[in-house]
Amino acid sequence: MPSRVGPAPPPRTGTLHGVTDLPDPPDPRLPLRTRLASGVSRTAAALSRATGRGDGSVIGGRIGLLIDPDLLAHLAVGRQIALVSGTNGKTTTTRLTAAALGVLGPVATNSLGANMPSGHTSALARAGRTPYAVLEVDEHYLAQVLAATRPAVVALLNLSRDQLDRAMEVAMMAARWRAALAGHPAVHVVANADDPMVVWAAGAAGAVTWFSAGQRWHDDSWVCPQCGSAIIRDRDQWACSGCPLRRPRPDWVAADRAVVGPDRTRYEVKLALPGRVNLGNAATALAVAARFGAAPADAAGRLGEVSSVAGRYAQVERDGRLIRLLLAKNPASWLEAFDMAEPAPTLLAVNARGPDGLDTSWLFDVDFSPLAGRPVLITGDRAFDLAVRLQVNRLPFTHVTGFAAAVAAVPPGRLEVIANYTAFQDIRAELDRVL
Ligand SMILES: [Zn+2]
């Protein structure tokens, strides 16, 4: 009787262990060059992970694209795809949307925020064949990724100033989105009715579903992108004073612990993520999932599974302190972070290294007064820029040398941490070392 046990597999030792954990081979229906590129891309990503050089999604995708420049387009064929773009909230919304679409079948996604074409390529290659994909897209790359992946749905969240020393001006970005969408009239857009820049950009789309996620930050949308006149606001409503551009009536609305759908059905949402902004992200996720045919009640049940996004919102306990990490990258996201943070001692950490943008003048765009009444600690390479800003707001603060000093300086209980990009990474690394 033939043994069902084959020869023993080679021992999985050494640092290249991860390479043996590759998913299914590439789809045999793809062109040979694409299969080769896809396989090499996944191997390179696995090598990168196995040798401790990050998750490999960028290098794997880059190498694959060198072999087959159309690799992303080839890997997109046969999948129903949603793209998610905007200045803030795209990583979280991508995670929520992937969770919501999961009720229909397997979903490929770039969940770690590698949001340029190399990251998309790697995510699709790594996932193998899936009927669905949800891809976070850097706002500068939307036109390129739209053309390559031919998505069914594009979700547009918001546009605001970001990285003053290198990012594109907001109205210019809106114009680029508008031109990109005009070239793909079959794409269904799911867009934020509360952001005039997004509404104008989405106006070029063939069809739009509007959601309301609220907009706390208004300083990049006082002037109409269509005609240059002033935009007039009245609570949640807004309208241009010189042309017909105005807030469309939203189909999906974030409500109190729920999302209200187009037929006024209320879907209870039990999010593990804090703040009104994440309820808006949940509304976006349900609107996208519904476009693909997911039952919103089923999809809503999946949203509570997302508890932390690339370390953001993570809660950790250390020395009797319950610490929550919030990432804030630009003025709009600082305002949202103040909304999410509980009134507890709060550590603010600001750096100005490459990924943060070198210019910290944005600190003066943010109103720090919501922090009044709570103990505020500051740290980071640019803590003294922050100190000047807090002094202007007349907020008392304590400077600490780093995260560990902050933990030691506050009483047992909650500690909120709001940090910009590299400061956030530093604190995560420090927590990983200690825990
Ligand atoms: Zn106007």
Residues whose N, C-alpha, C, O or C-beta is under 5 A from the ligand:
A	BS01	ZN	C224 Q226 C227 G228 S229 C240 G242 C243 L245
